Amino acid sequence: MTSTTSQDVADTEPIPLSQGRYWDEFTVGQRFRTIRRTIHEADLCTFIGLSGMFSEGFLNGASRQGVMGARPVPGALTYLMIEGLVVPTLLAGTGLALLESRQVMHKPVQVGDTIEAVVEITELRPTRRPDRGVVGSRISIANQHGEIVMTCETKRMLIRRPAPSDIEGGPA
């Protein structure tokens, strides 16, 4: 039986807790689900303050019982919250750029709703540079009732998995 010393542990490269996928690890048709996230009043207030979306519908708590029934959330906040779930997991350390993004809002999202998304890979395309590629995806965002509230189509540039010769200490 072998034992591991603290020096052995210190000499090994730590494994990232959140390492995204490389361009060449995706296949068209793959699907990924995010965790769920509830939208709170504090999220709405912070977003309004940062974005400057000082619209009556978002600011006036007394108008909550209006047409929508509860306090509405801007579509931009819904989109950014899903980006916040996708980027640090699926794209951490591998995403280079968001090239295109198109959002379509289907149903209102309100304070208290819980959202999640399914990301489906729709396109893979190499670039002129051999160390990167473009990934197209369709993101379907649903509320706690399973209703699709928003769909997004994105194109992102990601790096490819480094060749063993590109990794420090790898074979030449």
N, C-alpha and C positions, 0 to 999 in steps of 0.2 A: 504494500500500500504506500502511495506517495503522498506527501503532504505539501500544501502550498504555503509558502511564506509570504510575508507582507512585501518583501522585495520582489517576488515573482509577480505579484499583483501590480506593484508599482511599475514594473517593466513592460507590462502589456498595454497596448493601446485600448483606451476605453471605447466601448461600443456606444454610438449615439442612441439616446433613448427615443429620439424621433428622427428617423432617417427616411427621406422621401424615396420615391422610385425614380430610376433613371429612365430616359426616353426609350431606350431599347428594352426595357422590362415590361412595357405596356403592350397590349394587343387590342385591336379594334374589337369592340363588343364587351370588353371587361367592364364590370360595374363595381363601384365602391360605395359604401354607406357611411355617412358621418355619424357622430354621436348626436344626441338631441340637446337643444339649448332653449331654455325658456327666456322670453323677452320680458324684462322687468321695466317698471316705470323709470328707474334710474338709468337704464340703457337709453330710453327715449330722451330723457332730459339731457344726458351727456351728449348724445348725438346732435340734438337740436342746437345746443350751445356751441359745439365744435363746427358744425356745418353751416350755421346761420339760417337754417330753415325755420324762420320765425313765422310760420303760417298759423292762422287762427285755429285750424283743425288739430294741429299738433300741440298748441300752447294752452288752449282754453279747456281746462278740466271739466267745466260746467257743460260743455258741448258734447261730452261723452255719450249722452243718451240720444244723440242726433241720429242721422241716417245710418251710421255703421253700428250703433249700439254700444260700442266700447271705444276707448281711446285708440285711434289708428296709429300705425307705425309707418314711416316713410319706406317706400320700396327700396331706396338706397340703403337704409339701415338693415333691412332683411338680407339684401345681397351681401353687404359687408360682413354681417355676422356669419353667413355661410362661408365666405372667403376665409374668415378667421378660423373656421373648423377644417377647411380643406388644406390651406397652405402649410400650416405647421405639421401636418401629418403626411399627406400624399406628396407634397412638393418640398419638404424641408431639406435644404442643402442641395437640391437639384434644379429648382426653378430659377430661370434666368430672367424671364420677362413675361408679362401679360401683354400679348400682342393685340387681341381683340376680345371684346365682351359685349354681348347683346342680351338684355333682359326683357322679359315679357311678364307683366303682372297679371295673374288670372283671378285672384280673390284677395280681399283685404286681409292684412295681418294686423293684429291688435295686441296691446299690452296684455300679457298673461298667456299668449299663445306659445306653444312649444314647437320649434321647427327642427327639421332634419333634412338632409339631402342625399340623393343618389347621383353619383357622378358616373356617366357612361362615356367610355372612350369611343369617339366617332371617326377619328382621323389620326394617322401617323405619317409624317413626311420628313425626310432628311433635309438638311440645309446644305448650303455650299461648304460650310465648315464641317469637317468630319467629327468634331467633338460635341455636336448638338443636333437637336431635331425639334420639330413642331408637333405638339399634341393638341388635337381638337377634342372637345368634350361637350356633352349636353348635361346640364345639371338640373335636376327636378327637385324643387323644394316643396315639402309637404308640411302641413300643420299637424297638430295632435290628433286630428280626425282622419288623417290620411288623405286630405284634400290637397291637390296641387295648387299652391298659391303663387308660384313663380317658376319660370323655366329660364335658363341661361344657356347661351352657347358661347364657348370661350376657345381661344387659341393661345397656347403658351409655348414659350421656348424653354426646353429643358436640356440639361447636359446628358451625354451618354455615359455609360459605365466606363470608367477608365480602364484602358488595357493594362494587363499586368506589368508591362514595361514602363507604364506611366506612373505606377505607384512606387513610392520610395522604397527601395530594397527589393523590388520585384525583379523577375528575370528580364534580362536585356534582350 
